Amino acid sequence: MDPQSYAQAPNHNLRLIPVFNFAFAFALSIASAHVNHKVLPSVGLVPAFTSAVGSFHIYRRLSRFENGEVKLGGLVRACIALFDIFHASLMLTLVVLTWAVLHHSNLRNEALLAYATFPLIIGLVLHSYLLLAPVLKALIARLPSFSISRECPHCNRSISVVPTIYRGSRYAVIPSSPEAADLYTDDHSDDAQPIAIRPSFDEAAEDKA
């Protein structure tokens, strides 16, 4: 996978999300620790902080790469992948431990403790996506392409030029376009007029009566 594809898939602007996510995590973690007197999930501030700092640095590096100021070598891409793997794994571990504590203990404010795990879940999903998206894009690009025939097997016409509604008797419920009006007439002379067949709701009402 070349560096250009890695920088553009996914959008590197997503690297700014952990910066704002840290402020969200800080407020909820401090409030949860003050009410419940538990280390979890307040310890999640550590990976949230390193995620914010590292993601901002990666964002600047990818921005400079797009401007042609620096190169993005294999070592840098490997470090970015390890960064995402480490933070995704650590945040997943903290979320599981926090929910285990929440399940086996009687806390005064379980809802606040559960809400405090949301920033960790956001970071987990984000780092997992940033890690897997370039890999999936590279795999899809290497898949063989299959050409689908766009020719109708019945009338041997290209699907792109077949009218919306076409019948062998050259009648249609509604002509698809003025240019194709001659397809819906019995006579192709200059005086021929297109025939449109529309359902009559009055006849249906009379039949019911």
MODELLER restraints for C-alpha pairs under 7 A, 6 or more apart:
rsr = mdl.restraints
at = mdl.atoms
rsr.add(forms.Gaussian(group=physical.xy_distance, feature=features.Distance(at['CA:1:A'], at['CA:138:A']), mean=6.28, stdev=0.5))
rsr.add(forms.Gaussian(group=physical.xy_distance, feature=features.Distance(at['CA:3:A'], at['CA:72:A']), mean=5.87, stdev=0.5))
rsr.add(forms.Gaussian(group=physical.xy_distance, feature=features.Distance(at['CA:6:A'], at['CA:134:A']), mean=5.83, stdev=0.5))
rsr.add(forms.Gaussian(group=physical.xy_distance, feature=features.Distance(at['CA:7:A'], at['CA:62:A']), mean=6.20, stdev=0.5))
rsr.add(forms.Gaussian(group=physical.xy_distance, feature=features.Distance(at['CA:9:A'], at['CA:133:A']), mean=6.67, stdev=0.5))
rsr.add(forms.Gaussian(group=physical.xy_distance, feature=features.Distance(at['CA:9:A'], at['CA:134:A']), mean=5.58, stdev=0.5))
rsr.add(forms.Gaussian(group=physical.xy_distance, feature=features.Distance(at['CA:10:A'], at['CA:130:A']), mean=6.55, stdev=0.5))
rsr.add(forms.Gaussian(group=physical.xy_distance, feature=features.Distance(at['CA:10:A'], at['CA:133:A']), mean=6.25, stdev=0.5))
rsr.add(forms.Gaussian(group=physical.xy_distance, feature=features.Distance(at['CA:10:A'], at['CA:134:A']), mean=6.70, stdev=0.5))
rsr.add(forms.Gaussian(group=physical.xy_distance, feature=features.Distance(at['CA:12:A'], at['CA:59:A']), mean=6.12, stdev=0.5))
rsr.add(forms.Gaussian(group=physical.xy_distance, feature=features.Distance(at['CA:12:A'], at['CA:62:A']), mean=6.88, stdev=0.5))
rsr.add(forms.Gaussian(group=physical.xy_distance, feature=features.Distance(at['CA:13:A'], at['CA:59:A']), mean=6.80, stdev=0.5))
rsr.add(forms.Gaussian(group=physical.xy_distance, feature=features.Distance(at['CA:15:A'], at['CA:55:A']), mean=5.10, stdev=0.5))
rsr.add(forms.Gaussian(group=physical.xy_distance, feature=features.Distance(at['CA:15:A'], at['CA:56:A']), mean=6.33, stdev=0.5))
rsr.add(forms.Gaussian(group=physical.xy_distance, feature=features.Distance(at['CA:15:A'], at['CA:59:A']), mean=5.67, stdev=0.5))
rsr.add(forms.Gaussian(group=physical.xy_distance, feature=features.Distance(at['CA:16:A'], at['CA:55:A']), mean=6.63, stdev=0.5))
rsr.add(forms.Gaussian(group=physical.xy_distance, feature=features.Distance(at['CA:16:A'], at['CA:56:A']), mean=6.08, stdev=0.5))
rsr.add(forms.Gaussian(group=physical.xy_distance, feature=features.Distance(at['CA:18:A'], at['CA:51:A']), mean=6.20, stdev=0.5))
rsr.add(forms.Gaussian(group=physical.xy_distance, feature=features.Distance(at['CA:18:A'], at['CA:52:A']), mean=4.66, stdev=0.5))
rsr.add(forms.Gaussian(group=physical.xy_distance, feature=features.Distance(at['CA:18:A'], at['CA:55:A']), mean=6.77, stdev=0.5))
rsr.add(forms.Gaussian(group=physical.xy_distance, feature=features.Distance(at['CA:18:A'], at['CA:123:A']), mean=6.67, stdev=0.5))
rsr.add(forms.Gaussian(group=physical.xy_distance, feature=features.Distance(at['CA:19:A'], at['CA:52:A']), mean=4.45, stdev=0.5))
rsr.add(forms.Gaussian(group=physical.xy_distance, feature=features.Distance(at['CA:21:A'], at['CA:119:A']), mean=6.13, stdev=0.5))
rsr.add(forms.Gaussian(group=physical.xy_distance, feature=features.Distance(at['CA:22:A'], at['CA:48:A']), mean=5.57, stdev=0.5))
rsr.add(forms.Gaussian(group=physical.xy_distance, feature=features.Distance(at['CA:22:A'], at['CA:49:A']), mean=6.19, stdev=0.5))
rsr.add(forms.Gaussian(group=physical.xy_distance, feature=features.Distance(at['CA:22:A'], at['CA:52:A']), mean=6.51, stdev=0.5))
rsr.add(forms.Gaussian(group=physical.xy_distance, feature=features.Distance(at['CA:24:A'], at['CA:119:A']), mean=6.69, stdev=0.5))
rsr.add(forms.Gaussian(group=physical.xy_distance, feature=features.Distance(at['CA:25:A'], at['CA:45:A']), mean=6.68, stdev=0.5))
rsr.add(forms.Gaussian(group=physical.xy_distance, feature=features.Distance(at['CA:25:A'], at['CA:116:A']), mean=6.76, stdev=0.5))
rsr.add(forms.Gaussian(group=physical.xy_distance, feature=features.Distance(at['CA:25:A'], at['CA:119:A']), mean=5.26, stdev=0.5))
rsr.add(forms.Gaussian(group=physical.xy_distance, feature=features.Distance(at['CA:26:A'], at['CA:45:A']), mean=6.43, stdev=0.5))
rsr.add(forms.Gaussian(group=physical.xy_distance, feature=features.Distance(at['CA:28:A'], at['CA:116:A']), mean=5.00, stdev=0.5))
rsr.add(forms.Gaussian(group=physical.xy_distance, feature=features.Distance(at['CA:29:A'], at['CA:41:A']), mean=6.34, stdev=0.5))
rsr.add(forms.Gaussian(group=physical.xy_distance, feature=features.Distance(at['CA:29:A'], at['CA:42:A']), mean=4.63, stdev=0.5))
rsr.add(forms.Gaussian(group=physical.xy_distance, feature=features.Distance(at['CA:29:A'], at['CA:116:A']), mean=5.55, stdev=0.5))
rsr.add(forms.Gaussian(group=physical.xy_distance, feature=features.Distance(at['CA:30:A'], at['CA:42:A']), mean=6.57, stdev=0.5))
rsr.add(forms.Gaussian(group=physical.xy_distance, feature=features.Distance(at['CA:32:A'], at['CA:112:A']), mean=5.88, stdev=0.5))
rsr.add(forms.Gaussian(group=physical.xy_distance, feature=features.Distance(at['CA:32:A'], at['CA:113:A']), mean=5.55, stdev=0.5))
rsr.add(forms.Gaussian(group=physical.xy_distance, feature=features.Distance(at['CA:32:A'], at['CA:116:A']), mean=6.73, stdev=0.5))
rsr.add(forms.Gaussian(group=physical.xy_distance, feature=features.Distance(at['CA:33:A'], at['CA:39:A']), mean=6.57, stdev=0.5))
rsr.add(forms.Gaussian(group=physical.xy_distance, feature=features.Distance(at['CA:33:A'], at['CA:42:A']), mean=6.25, stdev=0.5))
rsr.add(forms.Gaussian(group=physical.xy_distance, feature=features.Distance(at['CA:36:A'], at['CA:107:A']), mean=6.38, stdev=0.5))
rsr.add(forms.Gaussian(group=physical.xy_distance, feature=features.Distance(at['CA:36:A'], at['CA:108:A']), mean=6.51, stdev=0.5))
rsr.add(forms.Gaussian(group=physical.xy_distance, feature=features.Distance(at['CA:36:A'], at['CA:109:A']), mean=6.75, stdev=0.5))
rsr.add(forms.Gaussian(group=physical.xy_distance, feature=features.Distance(at['CA:40:A'], at['CA:98:A']), mean=5.71, stdev=0.5))
rsr.add(forms.Gaussian(group=physical.xy_distance, feature=features.Distance(at['CA:41:A'], at['CA:94:A']), mean=6.88, stdev=0.5))
rsr.add(forms.Gaussian(group=physical.xy_distance, feature=features.Distance(at['CA:41:A'], at['CA:98:A']), mean=5.93, stdev=0.5))
rsr.add(forms.Gaussian(group=physical.xy_distance, feature=features.Distance(at['CA:41:A'], at['CA:116:A']), mean=6.58, stdev=0.5))
rsr.add(forms.Gaussian(group=physical.xy_distance, feature=features.Distance(at['CA:41:A'], at['CA:117:A']), mean=6.51, stdev=0.5))
rsr.add(forms.Gaussian(group=physical.xy_distance, feature=features.Distance(at['CA:44:A'], at['CA:94:A']), mean=6.69, stdev=0.5))
rsr.add(forms.Gaussian(group=physical.xy_distance, feature=features.Distance(at['CA:44:A'], at['CA:120:A']), mean=6.98, stdev=0.5))
rsr.add(forms.Gaussian(group=physical.xy_distance, feature=features.Distance(at['CA:47:A'], at['CA:87:A']), mean=6.48, stdev=0.5))
rsr.add(forms.Gaussian(group=physical.xy_distance, feature=features.Distance(at['CA:51:A'], at['CA:87:A']), mean=6.84, stdev=0.5))
rsr.add(forms.Gaussian(group=physical.xy_distance, feature=features.Distance(at['CA:64:A'], at['CA:70:A']), mean=5.98, stdev=0.5))
rsr.add(forms.Gaussian(group=physical.xy_distance, feature=features.Distance(at['CA:65:A'], at['CA:71:A']), mean=5.85, stdev=0.5))
rsr.add(forms.Gaussian(group=physical.xy_distance, feature=features.Distance(at['CA:65:A'], at['CA:72:A']), mean=6.62, stdev=0.5))
rsr.add(forms.Gaussian(group=physical.xy_distance, feature=features.Distance(at['CA:81:A'], at['CA:131:A']), mean=6.03, stdev=0.5))
rsr.add(forms.Gaussian(group=physical.xy_distance, feature=features.Distance(at['CA:84:A'], at['CA:127:A']), mean=5.06, stdev=0.5))
rsr.add(forms.Gaussian(group=physical.xy_distance, feature=features.Distance(at['CA:84:A'], at['CA:128:A']), mean=6.87, stdev=0.5))
rsr.add(forms.Gaussian(group=physical.xy_distance, feature=features.Distance(at['CA:84:A'], at['CA:131:A']), mean=6.01, stdev=0.5))
rsr.add(forms.Gaussian(group=physical.xy_distance, feature=features.Distance(at['CA:87:A'], at['CA:127:A']), mean=6.99, stdev=0.5))
rsr.add(forms.Gaussian(group=physical.xy_distance, feature=features.Distance(at['CA:88:A'], at['CA:124:A']), mean=4.70, stdev=0.5))
rsr.add(forms.Gaussian(group=physical.xy_distance, feature=features.Distance(at['CA:88:A'], at['CA:127:A']), mean=5.58, stdev=0.5))
rsr.add(forms.Gaussian(group=physical.xy_distance, feature=features.Distance(at['CA:88:A'], at['CA:128:A']), mean=6.09, stdev=0.5))
rsr.add(forms.Gaussian(group=physical.xy_distance, feature=features.Distance(at['CA:91:A'], at['CA:120:A']), mean=5.60, stdev=0.5))
rsr.add(forms.Gaussian(group=physical.xy_distance, feature=features.Distance(at['CA:91:A'], at['CA:124:A']), mean=5.77, stdev=0.5))
rsr.add(forms.Gaussian(group=physical.xy_distance, feature=features.Distance(at['CA:92:A'], at['CA:124:A']), mean=6.32, stdev=0.5))
rsr.add(forms.Gaussian(group=physical.xy_distance, feature=features.Distance(at['CA:95:A'], at['CA:117:A']), mean=6.19, stdev=0.5))
rsr.add(forms.Gaussian(group=physical.xy_distance, feature=features.Distance(at['CA:95:A'], at['CA:120:A']), mean=6.72, stdev=0.5))
rsr.add(forms.Gaussian(group=physical.xy_distance, feature=features.Distance(at['CA:102:A'], at['CA:110:A']), mean=6.73, stdev=0.5))
rsr.add(forms.Gaussian(group=physical.xy_distance, feature=features.Distance(at['CA:150:A'], at['CA:158:A']), mean=5.85, stdev=0.5))
rsr.add(forms.Gaussian(group=physical.xy_distance, feature=features.Distance(at['CA:150:A'], at['CA:159:A']), mean=5.37, stdev=0.5))
rsr.add(forms.Gaussian(group=physical.xy_distance, feature=features.Distance(at['CA:151:A'], at['CA:157:A']), mean=5.53, stdev=0.5))
rsr.add(forms.Gaussian(group=physical.xy_distance, feature=features.Distance(at['CA:151:A'], at['CA:158:A']), mean=4.42, stdev=0.5))
rsr.add(forms.Gaussian(group=physical.xy_distance, feature=features.Distance(at['CA:151:A'], at['CA:159:A']), mean=5.49, stdev=0.5))
rsr.add(forms.Gaussian(group=physical.xy_distance, feature=features.Distance(at['CA:152:A'], at['CA:158:A']), mean=6.18, stdev=0.5))
rsr.add(forms.Gaussian(group=physical.xy_distance, feature=features.Distance(at['CA:152:A'], at['CA:159:A']), mean=6.09, stdev=0.5))
rsr.add(forms.Gaussian(group=physical.xy_distance, feature=features.Distance(at['CA:163:A'], at['CA:176:A']), mean=5.98, stdev=0.5))
rsr.add(forms.Gaussian(group=physical.xy_distance, feature=features.Distance(at['CA:164:A'], at['CA:176:A']), mean=5.65, stdev=0.5))
rsr.add(forms.Gaussian(group=physical.xy_distance, feature=features.Distance(at['CA:165:A'], at['CA:172:A']), mean=6.12, stdev=0.5))
rsr.add(forms.Gaussian(group=physical.xy_distance, feature=features.Distance(at['CA:165:A'], at['CA:176:A']), mean=6.72, stdev=0.5))
rsr.add(forms.Gaussian(group=physical.xy_distance, feature=features.Distance(at['CA:166:A'], at['CA:172:A']), mean=6.16, stdev=0.5))
rsr.add(forms.Gaussian(group=physical.xy_distance, feature=features.Distance(at['CA:170:A'], at['CA:183:A']), mean=5.64, stdev=0.5))
rsr.add(forms.Gaussian(group=physical.xy_distance, feature=features.Distance(at['CA:170:A'], at['CA:184:A']), mean=4.30, stdev=0.5))
rsr.add(forms.Gaussian(group=physical.xy_distance, feature=features.Distance(at['CA:170:A'], at['CA:185:A']), mean=5.86, stdev=0.5))
rsr.add(forms.Gaussian(group=physical.xy_distance, feature=features.Distance(at['CA:170:A'], at['CA:186:A']), mean=6.74, stdev=0.5))
rsr.add(forms.Gaussian(group=physical.xy_distance, feature=features.Distance(at['CA:171:A'], at['CA:184:A']), mean=4.58, stdev=0.5))
rsr.add(forms.Gaussian(group=physical.xy_distance, feature=features.Distance(at['CA:171:A'], at['CA:185:A']), mean=6.68, stdev=0.5))
rsr.add(forms.Gaussian(group=physical.xy_distance, feature=features.Distance(at['CA:171:A'], at['CA:195:A']), mean=6.61, stdev=0.5))
rsr.add(forms.Gaussian(group=physical.xy_distance, feature=features.Distance(at['CA:171:A'], at['CA:196:A']), mean=6.94, stdev=0.5))
rsr.add(forms.Gaussian(group=physical.xy_distance, feature=features.Distance(at['CA:172:A'], at['CA:184:A']), mean=6.27, stdev=0.5))
rsr.add(forms.Gaussian(group=physical.xy_distance, feature=features.Distance(at['CA:172:A'], at['CA:196:A']), mean=6.02, stdev=0.5))
rsr.add(forms.Gaussian(group=physical.xy_distance, feature=features.Distance(at['CA:172:A'], at['CA:197:A']), mean=6.38, stdev=0.5))
rsr.add(forms.Gaussian(group=physical.xy_distance, feature=features.Distance(at['CA:173:A'], at['CA:196:A']), mean=5.52, stdev=0.5))
rsr.add(forms.Gaussian(group=physical.xy_distance, feature=features.Distance(at['CA:173:A'], at['CA:197:A']), mean=4.70, stdev=0.5))
rsr.add(forms.Gaussian(group=physical.xy_distance, feature=features.Distance(at['CA:173:A'], at['CA:198:A']), mean=5.74, stdev=0.5))
rsr.add(forms.Gaussian(group=physical.xy_distance, feature=features.Distance(at['CA:174:A'], at['CA:196:A']), mean=5.47, stdev=0.5))
rsr.add(forms.Gaussian(group=physical.xy_distance, feature=features.Distance(at['CA:174:A'], at['CA:197:A']), mean=6.83, stdev=0.5))
rsr.add(forms.Gaussian(group=physical.xy_distance, feature=features.Distance(at['CA:175:A'], at['CA:181:A']), mean=6.11, stdev=0.5))
rsr.add(forms.Gaussian(group=physical.xy_distance, feature=features.Distance(at['CA:175:A'], at['CA:196:A']), mean=6.74, stdev=0.5))
rsr.add(forms.Gaussian(group=physical.xy_distance, feature=features.Distance(at['CA:181:A'], at['CA:194:A']), mean=5.74, stdev=0.5))
rsr.add(forms.Gaussian(group=physical.xy_distance, feature=features.Distance(at['CA:182:A'], at['CA:188:A']), mean=6.29, stdev=0.5))
rsr.add(forms.Gaussian(group=physical.xy_distance, feature=features.Distance(at['CA:182:A'], at['CA:194:A']), mean=6.54, stdev=0.5))
rsr.add(forms.Gaussian(group=physical.xy_distance, feature=features.Distance(at['CA:184:A'], at['CA:194:A']), mean=5.51, stdev=0.5))
rsr.add(forms.Gaussian(group=physical.xy_distance, feature=features.Distance(at['CA:184:A'], at['CA:195:A']), mean=6.23, stdev=0.5))
rsr.add(forms.Gaussian(group=physical.xy_distance, feature=features.Distance(at['CA:185:A'], at['CA:192:A']), mean=6.75, stdev=0.5))
rsr.add(forms.Gaussian(group=physical.xy_distance, feature=features.Distance(at['CA:185:A'], at['CA:193:A']), mean=6.51, stdev=0.5))
rsr.add(forms.Gaussian(group=physical.xy_distance, feature=features.Distance(at['CA:185:A'], at['CA:194:A']), mean=5.08, stdev=0.5))
rsr.add(forms.Gaussian(group=physical.xy_distance, feature=features.Distance(at['CA:185:A'], at['CA:195:A']), mean=6.16, stdev=0.5))
